[in-house]
Amino acid sequence: MKAGIVDVESGELISKRLRLDTPEPSTPDAVAATVKELVDQLDAPGTIGLGFPAVVRRGWVSTANNIDPSWIGVNALDVFEPLLGREIRMINDADAAGLAEVRYGAAKGVSGKVLVLTFGTGIGSALLLDGQLVPNIEVGQLELEGIRPAERKYSARARRAEDLTWDQWGQRAREFITLAHDVFTPDLIIIGGGISKYWDEYSSHVTFGEVRTRRAALVNNAGIIGAAALAFSD
């Protein structure tokens, strides 16, 4: 779990990026306590933008692919706001990264369809049409080669768990990106998440044919920056 203070005019972090381990189990009370610890360390007033690893509709959590199942059916705003004493604006974490990339990063000024894929614990995704977010697109839940959700085999966590070389993982990523491209036919695919720090290690595998890809300009800070931008949007 990561947090920081963001200048929403420039899209830059103006504090250190704080990081704490996600609690196990990641129940609502445990996660909220960790969020409070991060917020207390930052000691900044105002509305908080929160990127969350689930489908989120007006605060209600309806999936739990990479968090504890006890979150399903919970209004997360009712969990976080009383504890933090602040207004919370909440969004899927990959959607937050997509907002950041379209406002400040690799998708800025790009027309048409842009698909942001964040490779980490799972595979998050954000779909943008002419700069407008289509929320809660869960591409990592697709089936590929008999694996559903596909993120079990194609995520960054799978690379570490199976001790894959970058070439091996890059070939897997190519398969997944081909599927995502065939389903959504985007004009541009942006590769983000923790894996984006190592772009040069696998980029030759993920740019091919008609598939146009770019590395996330904001790398692994995109989620923090996008959540902050959401918090201060009209």
C-alpha positions, 0 to 999 in steps of 0.5 A, a space after each residue: 500500500 502506497 501513498 504520497 502528497 501530489 501537486 495536482 497542477 503538475 501531476 508530481 509527487 511533492 513528498 516521499 512515497 510511503 509504502 506499507 505492507 498490505 495486511 494479511 488478511 486484508 480485511 476492511 478493518 485491517 486495511 483501514 488501519 493501514 491507510 490511517 497510518 499512511 495518512 497520519 505519516 503524511 500529515 496533509 489536510 483535505 480530501 483524500 483520493 483512494 485507489 482500491 484494487 476492486 470494482 468500486 461503484 459509488 463506494 460499494 465494493 463488488 469484487 475481491 480478486 486481490 483482497 479479502 473476500 470480506 470486502 464484497 458488498 461493503 461500502 468502503 466509504 463507510 469504513 474509511 471516512 469515520 476513521 480518517 475524519 475526511 472526505 474520501 473519493 474512491 476509484 479502482 486503482 487501475 482506473 486511477 493510473 489511467 486518469 493519471 496517464 491521460 492527464 499528465 502522462 503517456 496518454 495525454 492528448 491521445 485521441 481514440 481508445 487507450 487501454 492502460 494495463 497495470 501488471 502487479 499482484 494482478 493485472 489491472 486495466 483502465 479504458 479511456 475514450 478520447 480522454 474520458 474514463 470508462 470505469 471498472 474494466 477488468 481485463 485481467 479476469 479474461 480467460 487465456 489458454 484455459 486460465 481464468 482469470 488470466 492474471 494468475 499466469 500473466 501478472 508480475 506476481 506470476 513472473 516472480 512466483 515462477 522465477 521467469 526470465 524477462 524474456 519468458 515473461 515478455 513472451 507471456 505478456 505479448 500473449 496477454 496484450 494480443 488478447 486485450 488488443 483483439 477484444 478492445 482494439 485500442 489505438 494505444 496500450 500503455 504498460 504500467 504497474 510495478 513492471 513498468 520500471 523494467 521496461 527495457 528488459 521486455 519491451 521488445 516483446 510487447 511492441 509488435 505488428 499493429 499493437 502500439 504500446 508505450 511505457 507508463 510515463 508516471 511508472 509506478 506512481 500513476 495510481 497515487 497521482 490519479 487518485 489525488 487528481 480525482 480527489 480535487 476534480 470537479 
